[in-house]
Amino acid sequence: MPPGESVHIASKDEKKRLWIHNASLNLLFIASWFLFATTLSVYNKWMFSDDHLNFPYPLFVTTLHMFVQFILAAILRMFWPTTNPEYVSYSSVMSCPA
């Protein structure tokens, strides 16, 4: 910490507000994940069903989904660099002093 700066200690109300905010955000992410996973499962069932689209190439669909995820992750890393993990040299972290 730079000299002259003090440490801010959160009050009980501030901690509660932050906890509620973080819990709400996590619930939103979990609900979104569940919604998208369910939607994708129903869509895949429809697409591969003999009664509907009857698409015969499930491996192609999986490959296409992985490619789209790769492109979206690359775009995310390019335009939002704070999501990039920091480099950690595990050889220096894991080395034991003699």
C-alpha positions in Angstrom: 0.0 0.0 0.0 1.4 3.4 -0.9 2.3 5.6 2.1 -0.4 8.0 3.4 -3.3 5.7 2.4 -5.5 4.1 5.0 -7.3 0.8 4.9 -11.0 0.9 4.5 -12.9 -1.5 6.8 -16.4 -2.2 5.6 -19.3 -1.8 7.9 -21.7 -4.6 8.7 -24.4 -3.0 6.4 -21.8 -2.6 3.6 -20.7 -6.2 3.9 -24.4 -7.4 3.8 -25.1 -5.2 0.7 -22.0 -6.6 -1.1 -23.0 -10.2 -0.1 -26.5 -9.7 -1.5 -25.1 -8.2 -4.7 -22.6 -11.1 -5.2 -25.3 -13.7 -4.4 -27.7 -12.1 -6.8 -25.1 -12.0 -9.6 -24.2 -15.7 -9.0 -27.9 -16.7 -9.1 -28.3 -14.8 -12.4 -25.3 -16.6 -13.9 -26.6 -20.0 -12.7 -30.1 -19.4 -14.0 -28.7 -18.2 -17.3 -26.5 -21.3 -17.6 -29.5 -23.6 -16.8 -31.7 -21.7 -19.3 -29.2 -22.0 -22.2 -28.3 -25.6 -21.4 -32.0 -26.6 -21.4 -32.7 -24.6 -24.6 -29.8 -26.3 -26.3 -30.9 -29.7 -25.2 -34.4 -29.2 -26.5 -33.1 -27.7 -29.8 -30.7 -30.7 -30.3 -33.6 -33.2 -29.6 -35.7 -31.4 -32.2 -32.8 -31.2 -34.7 -31.8 -34.9 -34.5 -35.4 -36.3 -34.1 -36.7 -38.5 -36.9 -40.1 -36.6 -36.7 -38.6 -33.1 -37.3 -35.3 -32.0 -38.9 -33.6 -35.5 -38.8 -30.1 -33.9 -39.2 -27.7 -37.0 -39.6 -24.4 -35.4 -38.5 -24.2 -34.7 -34.8 -20.4 -34.6 -34.8 -20.5 -31.7 -37.3 -22.9 -29.8 -35.1 -20.6 -30.3 -32.0 -17.6 -29.2 -34.1 -19.5 -26.1 -35.3 -20.5 -25.3 -31.7 -16.9 -25.6 -30.5 -15.6 -23.4 -33.3 -18.2 -20.7 -32.5 -17.2 -20.8 -28.8 -13.5 -20.5 -29.8 -14.3 -17.4 -32.0 -16.4 -15.8 -29.3 -13.8 -16.4 -26.6 -11.1 -14.9 -28.9 -13.3 -11.8 -29.4 -13.9 -11.5 -25.7 -10.2 -11.7 -25.0 -9.4 -9.1 -27.7 -12.0 -6.5 -26.6 -12.0 -7.2 -22.9 -8.4 -7.9 -21.9 -9.0 -7.9 -18.2 -10.5 -11.4 -18.7 -7.1 -12.7 -19.7 -5.4 -14.8 -17.0 -2.1 -13.6 -15.7 1.0 -15.6 -16.5 2.3 -17.6 -13.5 5.6 -19.4 -13.7 4.8 -22.6 -11.9 8.5 -23.7 -12.0 9.3 -20.8 -9.6 6.1 -21.2 -7.5 6.6 -25.0 -7.1 10.3 -24.9 -6.4 11.2 -25.8 -2.8 14.0 -24.1 -1.0 16.9 -26.4 -0.3 
